[in-house]
């Protein structure tokens, strides 16, 4: 049945629909002919589970994020909302509700709400392809910029060095060094490092990023093994280490929680916690490296585009911000 006809029939009142049934033009209406929101979202997420990369499926982290977006749709519209009843105006109302403060809304930042809008758009594109609805009500909603500059903060090398020195665990020291000095993603990129990936002679590291494994290089990239990282690698390297052995013996696995011990250490040192703990370490690493090397080369090392780096990572440092004011004082 054409999607346009299906949509029109779905909107008919029961008494009118029954007249068409009695005339022999339609089969009796069944509840199953109307696709309900929660059923559709559950089916779609189940289809996408357990994949990743080039298979078109979702990795566990992505699956969890999509579930949260689906839950927000169900929370606003209700489990039994028919897909064809959600209009473009309803979609816009949902997006605004996401950004309103509680209890009138979800209280999300514009950046987070935008990510969820992209998810909703993806869900309903699938519904259109399956001819469950005629049009995607989320398709024409403008997605604002997803960067949130207020959550990008400078975390100095001196601050992180103090934290590194405060940890007794050599593996945690290495995690912090890789995040702040080399800009590796934590935990995804550090947890899968093997000794075969670390070339001390050539002073390079081979990094695997599951986030970009669908790209032409399969998610692999080469970046420098910076001199300041070497002592931390040597501190965790066993004498009998084999090339295929993982660098991190303990700090790995799906249930790994690095945020909590880091927060505890920050608080014990009377430091002020910063937002997005590990993402800001990566952002500061990129910023420092970009001061000494061409930005396009740094982005190749860290595995993102220049555009993404400028929007999400590059930090305006306090000394640069204070520069013009200091110059005025000197004059």
HUTATA-V683113 format. One line per field, one symbol per residue. psi: psi as a letter, one per 20 degrees, with the letter a starting at -180 (. if undefined). Layout:
psi=???
This chain:
psi=pqhggggghhiqqhhgghhhghijhqqppqhiiopqgggggggghhhiqjcqciiiaqrgggggghghgghhghhghqhjppgiiorhhgghgghhhhiqqqjiahkqrhgghhghhhghggghhhhghjkhrhqoiigjpporpjqnhijoqpoqhhghhhgghiphohghghghghghhikqppighhhjprhhionhgilrppppohhjiirhjkjqrprqnqhihghhghhioqhkpqhiqqgohgmrqhjpohgghggghghhjkroqqqmghhhggghgggghihiqphhgghhgikrrgggghhigppoqhhhhighhhhhhh.
